[in-house]
Amino acid sequence: MISNRVNWAVRSSVRCWRQRAVCNVALEAVSVSRCFSAPSRRGVSDMEELLARVVVPLPSYETRDKSPPPPETVCLEFMHYYRSLEKEDKLDILTKLSQEYGVDHKMVSELSVKLLDAQLRDLATILQVEDRLRYSLTPRYKQLLSHISRVEGGVKFLVDIRADVLEVMSLKASESPHIRELNGALKSLLSEWFSVGLLRLERITWQSPCEVLQKISQYEAVHPIRNWTDLKRRVGSYRRCYAFTHAAMPGEPLVVLHVALTEDISDNIQSIVREFATLDSEEDVNKINSAIFYSISSTQAGLQGVELGNYLIKRVVRELQSEFPHLTQFSSLSPIPGFSSWLQSLLSQYRKEGRGSDLLSEQEWREVQQVTDSSPGTPAADSLRKLVITSEWARSERLSTVLEPVLMRLCAWYLYGEKRRGYALNPVANFHLQNGATIWRLNWRADTSPRGVANSCGIMVNYRYFLNKTSKNSSLYLQNKVVTASEQVLGLVSQFQKNSKL
């Protein structure tokens, strides 16, 4: 039998244990409620207190692999606080995070001196000092970012934070080098997490989840999807739609590629996005000789600069070759964003320099003046610039015929000859040339939509992927800045140089 004294002692212990358990649950509830309650105000002191709590000091070099991660509630608290901020407050916290919780520059300087002193010692010592120096270059906030990535929804949160950082930099709201350093740290982490080996290729069909189809429609940036019938066509017969997804962002397409399966390499977008005759028809393999990449859209602003699109095209090529072994022709049908605005600037520049007559031949200038009914004394360059700005020429067959040779050679030069740091000025051209494509064919009146006429004078371009040459072309472009182009394009470039007296 158990004595009363022992029984009382056991019961007292149980009561104490229960009380402690209740207290712990209460404390956890308070902690979680603090995480998910909206901040009472957006003062600097609140921000400083939060950052001091969630950005822990960098562990010493010796304990770098032994330090336990912070509680998940710490990451959740920061995420909730940041999401509740207005734009201006987000800039403040990003600035403070990057400036006050970055690299310990004093430690870096000390280790740099030690590295210089170690040069006369053995290799093992030099390598150890180098490793210490490398570790000291880790910003303190990088730990917080890494821990956030392990929380549910954390990776998407960091993608969105980088989108905010990029917006700050683009608007020049902050010229701080610390913000640029934060952007670099985020890009580096995201490049690791979104490496091609961790991405999943998905084919989007009409049977895909409704939420995914809705996002495909929402994210289409090149040729807007008008309605559900339009969307059904773009994922139906003679069409393919592929997307890269990531396990950390379920249900979120990261980059989307639309493909048309055609008999020949398409020379206009109308036949692809406005053709509904084959909406419910069965595919005839004998009619599929070409794969046309007519739209590629990145869906996450925060993944800018993280290579995804080029890998998607390569993966899709392999997928299509597996489905259609006889398929050998791969080409884009791409818009030329920026061409019209570049042309307007060029016309203004030539007029100021008194070289307006250099862009066109005398016969062409006379034709422009005749078809535009320019008043006597009006510079022909002004008439042409007005036509480009207003897109009036696209509604006149006569104007279109007169301007075709002029705009085609100007566009060829824009794609081939206009450079930024030695690479193609046009971002779409730069993307495909980096992938090893050839500027193969310019197509007149290829996009007659108001948007196509306003942005690129209705011209579109085929970037052709000759699979046996893409690696070589890519190396030539990236290393030597050599642009590969077809005879048609080079002929138009030559005409521009002759008329423009370059």
Phi, psi and omega in degrees: 000142179273131181292158179298324181295317180294317180301317179297319180296319180295315180296322178297319179296319180296318179299315179299318181296318180296320180296318179296320180297316179298317179299317181296317178298318179297318180296319179297320179297319178296318181296314181294319180296327177293326179296320190255003173273140182295141179302141184291329178205170185248042181284161179298322182297320177301314182296314181297319180296317179298311183297320179297331183276322188265337179261098183281156178300151177294128179301154177298161182302321183290330184252016187299330181262001186246352182286129180288149177291155178290162177301149181301330182297332178297313179295317180297323180296314179296316182299315181295317180298314183297318182295334183276356184276153170281169184304315182297320180290327177296319177298318180299313184289325176294320178296313181295318179300316184286327183279317189261350182230036179264224182279142174279094187294330178295315179296320179300316180298316181296317180290330177296319177296318180297323179295320177297318180293332185278356185298335181270000182263186183289163185298321181299320179295317180299315181296323180293318178295320177299319180294321177297318179296317179299318180293323181292343179277002178281121177295147180299322184291344181296327177298316179299315180299318180295319180292323178298324183297340182269352178274147178302127183081002184290320181296315177299322178300317181290325174300318180290324177298318180294326175300320177295318179298316180296322178295318177301316182291321182291326180274358182055033177291337177216126178264010186296130175295338179293324177296320178296323178293319176298318177300317179296320180295318178295316180298319180298315179295315182294326178296325177289314184289334182250032176294154189301330181292341181260001181263150179245130178273125178237136171269128179267126179233177179294342179270358177295158179306144184302322181296323180292316179299321180296320179291324177301317178294316183295322186276348182297112187255344187269307179232093186310138178275127190275324184199182182293327178295318177299315180296318180300322178296320186284349175243012184263209183293146183061016177223152174223145175227124182236153178215148169270135174234167182225141183301330182281350179227065184299140179077006181247104173296133183269318176213137189238134179237126176257135183231138172251134178259114190229170177285318181232170179289117187296143179243008175205150185275339181301320182290346182262310187265349181244005182265115182246008184298329184257026185306314183244015183278157176279144180287135174256111184303328182292343179264004182252100180242345185222146173246120184250116175276103187254355176199130172225126185229129171275134187261345185242111180300329182289349179261015177300132180088349175271117188295111177229316185300317182294322178292325180297315179300316181297318180294321181293322177302314179296321180296316181290323178296327177292322180282324181231084185303334182277354186286123182232343183261116179235128183207154170267162164234098195248144171288171181233068183299138178095348183297314183298316181293323176297317182296319178298318178295321180296316179297320178296318181296313181297322180294317179298324181276000180072026183244022184306325183286350184285334185287327182238159174286165180300319179299318181293320178296321179297319180294320178298316180295323181292313185284339178264356182052045181296140178290150181305135177091349178285124179301135182298328179298322178294320179297317181293319180297320179296320179299318181293317182296316186272347184061022182297326185300330185294341181266003182236121180297322181294314178298318181300319180295319180292320188274345184306305182296326181293306184291328180294316181286328175295320180292320178300317179294319180303316182285321187269320191256335182280125188233157169229115183056032176091349180252165184304132179294320181290125186295326179290318176299315180300318180299309184289325178294323175299327179283351179098014180281167178249137172289102195262316184205133170267139185238119181283139180053041181277337176223098185268008177291155178307321180293316181296320179291319182292323185273323187221026179054030177076001182272142172231165185228142171266121168262112187269134178257099172273105193299332179280356182237355187297320181297316180295314180299318180298316179296317180298320182288311185291323185268321185243001178061035179270125178264123179269128183218158180279173179297321180301312182292317180295327177294319178293322177298318179297320177296319179297314182298323180291315182287328183270359178055044177272000000 
